[in-house]
């Protein structure tokens, strides 16, 4: 390992508009506290090029994932569930950049009522997700997965479709549901918002460290509500996991980084 600790942020949104003015500084601050790799996800085709360019400017540090998020935000900020048309727009670009990808993501299911209030909307999300699970299998890539108000359906669908390398990010379901994912060999990444989330604290208490990874989901899910989250806050997640598990911070970082490499083999060189 590079120095006393090599940390991996397994899920962040570096192409978000919130980072437009200072992304280079944000990355430098992350490196300064030991972050050696950032797994950066996309949500829709319009940001794919921006994310790929960012990863090319920061080789060996920023690792891109492309995918269609289950929630799509329109020009006037209204949100809706992903459609097969969104996927059709994205597929040619995923094909174009496939050799540069570390995973397919952010993909998944979001069954919050304002996004998927009808069975038809849920079914279309399922079809978009299934197509992307199939794509990941074809490309031999892991999946970086969103599941909001849809923990059990997401894990069940992943298992039905034979997905093997899976990261369930910021999982909001019960520990008992998460354990079904653990049995399937899936990993769960924990954001800094754990400091204010009883649900995440319960999850970490019950899940084995061997199934956990670190993430920030920056610019969202930071330690403070309504404050921009950054990759350097990854240590907040690690410290809180150590506290809950009653183990050292070093052990949390060592094991979660090993887990990240198992899940994303392309990280091997970055963190050694």
C-alpha positions as CSV (number, residue, x, y, z in Angstrom):
1,X,0.0,0.0,0.0
2,X,1.0,3.6,-0.6
3,X,2.0,4.9,2.8
4,X,0.0,4.1,5.9
5,X,-3.4,4.2,4.1
6,X,-4.8,4.0,0.6
7,X,-8.4,4.9,0.5
8,X,-11.0,4.2,-2.3
9,X,-14.1,6.3,-2.8
10,X,-16.3,3.7,-4.5
11,X,-19.1,6.1,-5.5
12,X,-19.0,9.8,-6.2
13,X,-20.3,12.3,-8.7
14,X,-17.3,14.3,-9.9
15,X,-19.0,15.6,-13.0
16,X,-21.7,17.2,-11.0
17,X,-22.2,21.0,-11.6
18,X,-21.3,21.6,-7.9
19,X,-17.6,20.8,-8.7
20,X,-17.4,22.8,-12.0
21,X,-15.4,25.7,-10.4
22,X,-12.9,23.8,-8.3
23,X,-12.6,20.1,-9.2
24,X,-8.8,20.1,-9.4
25,X,-8.6,21.4,-5.9
26,X,-11.2,18.9,-4.7
27,X,-9.1,16.1,-6.1
28,X,-5.9,17.4,-4.6
29,X,-7.5,17.6,-1.1
30,X,-8.7,14.0,-1.5
31,X,-5.2,12.8,-2.4
32,X,-3.8,14.7,0.5
33,X,-5.7,12.6,3.0
34,X,-4.9,9.3,1.3
35,X,-7.5,8.8,-1.4
36,X,-5.8,6.8,-4.2
37,X,-8.8,6.1,-6.4
38,X,-12.2,7.6,-7.0
39,X,-14.9,5.5,-8.7
40,X,-16.9,8.3,-10.5
41,X,-20.5,7.5,-11.6
42,X,-22.6,9.1,-14.3
43,X,-26.4,9.4,-14.4
44,X,-27.3,10.2,-18.0
45,X,-25.8,10.4,-21.5
46,X,-25.4,14.2,-21.4
47,X,-22.6,14.0,-18.8
48,X,-20.7,10.9,-20.2
49,X,-18.2,13.0,-22.2
50,X,-17.4,15.3,-19.3
51,X,-16.7,12.4,-17.0
52,X,-14.5,10.6,-19.5
53,X,-12.5,13.8,-20.1
54,X,-12.1,14.2,-16.3
55,X,-10.8,10.6,-16.0
56,X,-8.4,11.1,-18.9
57,X,-7.0,14.2,-17.2
58,X,-6.5,12.3,-14.0
59,X,-5.4,8.8,-15.0
60,X,-5.0,6.3,-12.2
61,X,-7.0,8.5,-9.9
62,X,-10.5,9.0,-11.4
63,X,-12.1,5.8,-12.7
64,X,-15.3,6.3,-14.7
65,X,-18.6,4.4,-14.6
66,X,-21.3,5.1,-17.3
67,X,-24.9,4.2,-16.9
68,X,-28.5,5.5,-16.8
69,X,-29.7,6.4,-13.3
70,X,-33.3,5.3,-12.4
71,X,-34.1,9.0,-11.7
72,X,-33.7,11.5,-14.5
73,X,-33.7,15.2,-14.0
74,X,-35.1,17.5,-16.7
75,X,-34.0,21.0,-17.8
76,X,-36.5,22.6,-15.4
77,X,-35.3,20.3,-12.6
78,X,-38.4,18.1,-12.6
79,X,-37.6,14.5,-11.9
80,X,-39.0,11.3,-13.4
81,X,-38.2,7.7,-13.7
82,X,-35.7,6.5,-16.4
83,X,-37.2,5.2,-19.7
84,X,-35.9,2.9,-22.4
85,X,-35.4,6.0,-24.6
86,X,-32.9,7.3,-22.0
87,X,-31.1,4.0,-22.3
88,X,-31.1,4.1,-26.1
89,X,-29.5,7.5,-26.0
90,X,-26.8,6.2,-23.7
91,X,-25.9,2.9,-25.2
92,X,-23.8,4.2,-28.2
93,X,-21.6,6.2,-25.8
94,X,-21.2,3.4,-23.4
95,X,-20.1,1.2,-26.3
96,X,-17.7,4.0,-27.5
97,X,-16.0,4.3,-24.1
98,X,-16.3,0.7,-22.8
99,X,-12.6,0.1,-22.6
100,X,-12.1,3.0,-20.2
101,X,-14.9,2.0,-17.8
102,X,-14.4,0.4,-14.4
103,X,-18.1,-0.4,-14.0
104,X,-21.6,0.3,-15.3
105,X,-23.3,2.8,-13.1
106,X,-25.1,4.5,-11.6
107,X,-28.0,2.1,-12.3
108,X,-30.8,0.6,-10.3
109,X,-34.3,1.1,-9.0
110,X,-36.0,4.1,-7.3
111,X,-39.5,3.3,-6.1
112,X,-40.1,6.5,-4.1
113,X,-43.7,7.4,-4.9
114,X,-43.0,10.7,-6.7
115,X,-40.7,8.9,-9.1
116,X,-42.5,5.6,-9.6
117,X,-46.1,5.9,-8.5
118,X,-47.5,3.4,-10.9
119,X,-46.7,-0.2,-11.8
120,X,-46.0,0.8,-15.3
121,X,-43.3,3.3,-14.2
122,X,-41.7,0.6,-11.9
123,X,-41.8,-1.9,-14.8
124,X,-40.0,0.5,-17.2
125,X,-37.3,1.1,-14.5
126,X,-36.9,-2.6,-14.2
127,X,-36.5,-3.0,-17.9
128,X,-33.8,-0.3,-18.1
129,X,-32.0,-1.9,-15.1
130,X,-32.2,-5.4,-16.6
131,X,-30.7,-4.2,-19.9
132,X,-27.8,-2.6,-18.0
133,X,-27.2,-5.7,-15.9
134,X,-27.0,-7.6,-19.2
135,X,-24.6,-5.0,-20.6
136,X,-22.3,-5.2,-17.6
137,X,-22.2,-9.0,-18.0
138,X,-21.4,-8.7,-21.7
139,X,-18.6,-6.2,-20.9
140,X,-17.3,-8.1,-17.9
141,X,-17.8,-5.1,-15.7
142,X,-19.2,-4.7,-12.1
143,X,-22.4,-2.7,-11.4
144,X,-22.6,0.4,-9.3
145,X,-26.1,0.3,-8.0
146,X,-28.7,2.8,-6.6
147,X,-31.7,1.4,-4.7
148,X,-34.0,3.9,-3.0
149,X,-37.2,2.6,-1.4
150,X,-36.4,-0.5,-3.5
151,X,-33.9,-2.6,-1.5
152,X,-35.5,-6.0,-1.8
153,X,-36.7,-5.6,-5.4
154,X,-33.2,-4.5,-6.4
155,X,-31.4,-7.4,-4.7
156,X,-33.9,-9.9,-6.0
157,X,-33.6,-8.6,-9.6
158,X,-29.8,-8.6,-9.4
159,X,-29.8,-12.2,-8.2
160,X,-32.5,-13.3,-10.8
161,X,-30.3,-11.8,-13.6
162,X,-27.2,-13.5,-12.4
163,X,-25.2,-10.4,-11.5
164,X,-22.1,-11.3,-9.5
165,X,-19.9,-8.2,-9.0
166,X,-22.2,-5.6,-7.4
167,X,-21.8,-2.5,-5.2
168,X,-25.0,-1.4,-3.5
169,X,-24.3,2.2,-2.7
170,X,-25.9,4.1,0.3
171,X,-28.4,1.2,0.8
172,X,-31.5,2.5,2.6
173,X,-33.1,-0.9,3.4
174,X,-33.2,-3.0,6.5
175,X,-30.1,-5.0,7.5
176,X,-32.0,-8.2,7.1
177,X,-32.6,-7.3,3.4
178,X,-29.0,-6.3,3.0
179,X,-27.9,-9.7,4.4
180,X,-29.5,-11.3,1.3
181,X,-27.1,-9.2,-0.8
182,X,-24.2,-10.2,1.5
183,X,-25.1,-13.9,0.9
184,X,-25.0,-13.2,-2.9
185,X,-21.5,-11.8,-2.5
186,X,-22.5,-8.1,-3.0
187,X,-20.8,-5.2,-1.4
188,X,-22.3,-2.2,0.4
189,X,-20.7,1.2,0.4
190,X,-21.2,3.6,3.3
191,X,-21.3,7.5,2.9
192,X,-20.4,10.1,5.4
193,X,-24.1,10.7,6.1
194,X,-23.8,7.7,8.4
195,X,-23.1,10.2,11.2
196,X,-26.8,11.4,11.0
197,X,-28.5,8.2,9.8
198,X,-29.7,5.7,12.3
199,X,-30.5,3.3,9.4
200,X,-26.9,3.4,8.1
201,X,-25.6,2.9,11.6
202,X,-27.7,-0.3,12.0
203,X,-26.6,-1.5,8.6
204,X,-22.9,-1.2,9.6
205,X,-23.5,-2.8,12.9
206,X,-24.9,-6.0,11.3
207,X,-23.0,-6.3,8.1
208,X,-19.6,-7.9,8.1
209,X,-16.6,-5.6,7.4
210,X,-15.7,-7.9,4.6
211,X,-18.8,-6.7,2.8
212,X,-18.3,-3.0,3.3
213,X,-16.7,-0.3,1.1
214,X,-16.3,3.4,1.5
215,X,-18.1,6.1,-0.6
216,X,-18.9,9.7,-0.4
217,X,-21.7,10.1,-3.0
218,X,-20.3,13.6,-3.2
219,X,-21.7,16.2,-3.7
220,X,-24.6,14.6,-1.8
221,X,-24.8,12.6,1.5
222,X,-22.2,14.5,3.4
223,X,-21.9,14.7,7.2
224,X,-24.0,17.9,7.2
225,X,-27.3,18.3,5.4
226,X,-27.4,20.9,2.6
227,X,-23.6,21.3,2.7
228,X,-21.6,20.2,-0.4
229,X,-20.0,16.8,0.3
230,X,-16.4,16.2,-1.0
231,X,-14.3,13.1,-1.5
232,X,-12.0,14.2,1.4
233,X,-14.9,13.4,3.7
234,X,-14.4,9.7,3.1
235,X,-12.5,9.5,6.4
236,X,-15.8,10.4,8.2
237,X,-17.3,7.2,6.9
238,X,-14.2,5.2,7.9
239,X,-14.0,6.7,11.4
240,X,-17.6,6.0,12.1
241,X,-17.5,2.4,10.9
242,X,-14.4,1.9,13.2
243,X,-16.4,3.4,16.1
244,X,-19.4,1.2,15.5
245,X,-17.4,-2.0,15.0
246,X,-15.0,-1.2,17.8
247,X,-11.9,-1.7,15.6
248,X,-9.1,0.6,14.5
249,X,-9.4,3.1,11.7
250,X,-6.4,1.4,10.0
251,X,-8.3,-1.9,9.9
252,X,-11.4,-0.3,8.4
253,X,-9.3,1.3,5.6
254,X,-7.2,-1.8,4.9
255,X,-10.2,-4.1,4.6
256,X,-12.5,-1.7,2.7
257,X,-9.7,-1.0,0.2
258,X,-9.1,-4.8,-0.3
259,X,-12.9,-5.2,-0.8
260,X,-12.9,-2.4,-3.4
261,X,-10.1,-4.1,-5.3
262,X,-12.0,-7.4,-5.2
263,X,-15.0,-5.6,-6.6
264,X,-13.1,-3.4,-9.1
265,X,-9.9,-5.3,-10.1
266,X,-8.8,-2.3,-12.3
267,X,-8.0,-0.4,-9.1
268,X,-5.2,-2.8,-8.2
269,X,-2.4,-0.6,-9.6
270,X,-3.8,2.7,-8.3
271,X,-3.7,1.7,-4.6
272,X,-0.4,-0.1,-4.5
